[in-house]
Amino acid sequence: MLIGLVGTPRSIDPNVRPELLPDLPQGTVLRGWPSRIGLFPSSPVERDMQAIGHLEAGLCAVEGGARALVLDTLGDYGLDALRNAVSVPVTGAGEAGMAAAARHGRFAIVTVWPASMNFIPRSLLRLYGHEVACIAIHNVGGQEDLANLSGPQGYLARIAGGESAVFARIGTAIDAAVDAGAQAILLGCTCMSGLAKRLGARARVPVVNPLLEAAREAVAAASGQPDTGAVLTARRDALSRMVDALADLPEEACPVCVAE
């Protein structure tokens, strides 16, 4: 079963997120469909523009044979639009992850994003009804980390490689959240998926990998469904033209969306 990971960074091999496969049914194939819009969602303006890019990427995934779609972002960019535009199941890492964390009781989000990006999870906590259950957002990353993103010594590479200092900062944040009363931890970026099991092994409470939760939901929803999906929107051509207008702009580096 081919599952389309929508919005996976362009820098990651299309056969992505191998850490998820042991926890998914045999025969599951994960493939990334990046957004062609290279804008980094640093404010609500760019976030909503990026939703258009994720919508188009999702349509491309369905046209490419995906039997279900998973938004490979905690921000769930374009989730509602995609659900209205395709015939296959669509799950969001933010929606699935927050629901899974809330089932454990009070939870905290630990993220490698800086605090300036907290508008994204906060808006989803309100949307999905988990504001009360989420007791805090702990930010491991700082604005200074955004100054050196790329290259072998950049923040991206350090997270991707699970650098001991970065891993320790995440672990310290998890410990602080648990000490403050969190009964579960939600990882605040799908780029942390590759570290989820290691973090869970050292934590005193469950650590929820939102990407895995969304992938599980997608596979379950697609089981028993037709082998082929369809694009339902009549705006396919117009959407492509909108994205074409932005696709040639230089890609803005994401400070945290990296491979394991």
N, C-alpha and C positions, 0 to 999 in steps of 0.2 A: 504494500500500500504506500503510495507516494504522498507524503505530507509536505506542503509548501510552507517554508518559514519565510514570512513576508517581512521585508525590511532588514534582513540580515546584512551587515556591512559588506560593501563591495570587496574589501580586502580579504575576506574569508573565503576559502575554497567552497564552491557550491555544495559539495558533500559535507555538510556542516554538523556541528554539535554532536560528535561521536559519543560524548559522555552520557547522552540521553538514551542511546539505543539499548543498553542492558536492562533498562526499566520499561521498555516498550515491547509490544508483541513481536515475535519473530516475523520477519518479512517487511517490517516497517522501514521505509526509506525516507530520509530527510534531505530536502534540497532547499537551498536559499534562493530567494528572489529579491534582490536589493531594490530599494527605491532609486529611481533615476534622478530624483531631486536631491542635490547634495547639500541642502541647507541644514545646518545643525539647529535643532529646536531649542534655542537658548531663551526664547520668550514665547508667550502665547501666539504671537504673529507667526514665527517660523514653525511652531508646533502645528498650527492649523494648515500652513502651506505643506508641511511634510505629510499631513493626512492624505492630501491629494496624491503624493508620490506613492504612499503605501497602498492606496486604493488601486492605482494603475498596476503596481507590482502584483497585487493579489489577482487582478484579472489576468495578467500574463501567466501566473501560476496555474490558474484553472485551465487556461488555453493550453498550457504545457502538460496537462494531465494530472495535476494535483487533485486528490480526492477529499482533501480537507486543508484548511489554511490555519496557520498559527501566526499571530503577530509577534515577531521576535523583538519585542520592546515592552518594557513595563508601562510605557505611555499609551498603549492601545490606539495608536494613531490610525484613524479611518475605520475603526471597528464597526460602527453602526452602518456606515456607507457600504462596506464590503458585504455585510450580512444582507443588505438589500439588493446587492448587485450581482450575486452569484448564487448558484443552486447548491453548493457544497457547504458543509459546516465550517464556521469560522470561530476560532477561539482567540481570546486575548490573554497575554501573559499577565497583564495587570489584573484583569477581572478574575481569572482563575487563581492566581497566586494570592490575592487578597482574600478570596473566599476560603481557600485552603487554610491560610493563616488564622482567619477568624474562627474556624472550627475548633481551634485549640484554646480559644479564649482571647485574652488580651495579648496583643502582639505589637512588636516594634519593627520598623523598617530600617535595615542597615544597608547603606548604599555607598558606592564609590563616587557618586556625584557630589559636587559641592552644594552648599545650602542654597545657592542662587537658583538651583534647578528643582527645589522642593515644590514649586507650584504644580509640577506634573503629578506626582503621587497624591498631593493634597486634593487636587481637583477630582481625581479618581476615587479617593476615599469618600468624598462627598457624594459623587455620582453613584457609587455602588453601596452606599450605606454603611461604611465601616469606620466612620470618623470616631465613634465612641470606642470601638474595639482597639484602634491603633493608638497606643499611648505616646509614641514618639517616633521621630525620624532621626537616625544617627548618621551623620555625614562623615565618611572617612576621608573623602577628597576635599581639598581646599582650593581656593581660587589660584593659589600659587602653582598647583599641579597642572593647571591648564596652560601655563606659560611654556611648558616643555612636553609636548604631547607625543611627537613622532620620533623615529629613530630608535636604535638599539637600547639607548639609555632613557628613553622617554617614558612618560607615565603609562602610555598604552602598552609598551613592551613589559613594563614592570608588573602590571596587572595580569597580562597574558601569561607571563611566566610564573605567576604566583610568587613573586619576589618575597623573601622572608619578611622584610620590613613592611611591605604592603599587607601581606597576609596577617602579620601581627597586629597591625592597626585595625583590620577588620575584626579579628578575634577580640581585641580589647573593646571595641564598640559593641560586639555581641554580649560580652560579659557585663558591660555597663547597663545594657538594656535589660538583661535578665535580673541584675541586682535591683533595677528600678521596678520590677514587677512583670516584665514581659513573659508570657507563657509560650511564646513561639517567636521566631525571627523570620521575617520575609526579606529575602535578598532583593535589593532595590534596583537592580539592573540585570538584564538577561546576559550581559557580558560576564557576570559572576557565576554563570552556570557551571563552568569547568571547575570551579573551586567549591561547589556546593557540598559534595560528599566529604571533602576534607574538613570543611567548616562544621558540618554536622557531626563529625566524629569527635570534635573537641568541645562542642557546645553542650550545655546542661538542659537545653530545651530543643524541640524540633526546629530544624532550619528548613524553610520552605523555598524550593527552587521554582520560581514562577513559570519559567519556560517549560520545565518538566510537567508541571500541573496542566498547563495549556495543551501540551502535546498529548498527554494522556486523554484529556477530554476530547481532543480532535480525533484521535484514533477510535475511541469508543463511539463517538457520534457518527463516524464514517462507516463503521462496521454495519454490513447489511444494506448499505445505500448503493445506488447505481455506481458502476465502475467509472463512469464519465460524468463530469460536471458541465455546467453551462454558464455563460455570462448572460445575465438577465437584463442589464441596463441597455437602453437605447442610446446612451451617451458615450459609448465606447470611443468613437472617433474623436469626439470633442474633447474627451478626457486626455487622449493621447496628444492632441495638439497643445493642450495646456501644459502638459509635462514636457513636450518637445521644446517649449519656449524657455524652460529653465534647465533642461538637461545638459546644456553646454557650459553652464557656469562651473567654476572650479569647485570641487567638493570641499566642504568645510569639515575639518577633522572633528570627529566625535571624541571627547575626552575619555570615554570609557568603553565604547563598543568595540571589543576586541575578541580575538579567538583565544582559546585555552592553549 
